[in-house]
Amino acid sequence: MNKNVQFFKEDKKYEDMLLMHHPVSENHPRMPLADRAAQFAPFAALTGYEEEVNETARLTDQRIELDEYEKSVLDQRFQYIRQCLKSGPEITVTYFEQDERKSGGHYHSVTGIAEKIDDAGRCIVMRNKTRIPIEDILELEIC
């Protein structure tokens, strides 16, 4: 017997089902298509895992400890800035900012006008109100 003929005969076996209407429940409303699609969405078994991997891979810098010579150079520059505060000296400060989530941090450079040196708060206050702790300063340049 020819393969096509046999397939056609087997197909006729379910012909009565092809013309039937789709059953509709009287008790349960039909599910919206968006909800049906959500059933087949990928499942994330480890919620937050990717964020943790990215956080672990994020690099931080270690704080550089200044030697006595470097501290004395910074101190001289502080004294010079203190004398020039009335004229509003423009300075560039490179300082360490501690990371909130892991050990280490990052070095940032800020250029602006120095407004005052707050001895009580141990920081430099810039005109834009940025406060930079003195113990975190790595470099101080007068522009």
C-alpha positions, 0 to 999 in steps of 0.5 A: 500500500502506498504511504500517502494512502495509509497516512490519509486513512489514519488521518480520517480516524480523528476526522470527527474531532477536527470539527468539534468546538473548543470547550468553554468552562462555565465556572472559570473565565478564560485566561488572558493571553498575557497571563498565558504567556507568563506561564512559559516565561523563564524561571529564575531559580536563584533570584539575585544571583547575577547581581551578587556575581557582578558585585563580587567582580567589581574592583575597588582600590586600596587606600594608599598610606602617605609617608612623612615626606608626602604628609609634609608636602600636603601640610605646606599646601594646606598652609598656602591655601589657608593664606589664599582663601580670601581670593578663592584659590582653585584647587584639584584634590584627589581623595579616597572614598570608601566603598559602602559595600565592600573593602576598599574604595575609589580615588576621585579628583575634584577641581573647584574653588576652595571656600574654607578649611574646617579644622573642627570638621577636619575637611576642606569645603569647596564653593559648591559645598563639597566636603572632602575629609583631610585624612582621605586626601592623596594629592592637593594641587593649586591651579 
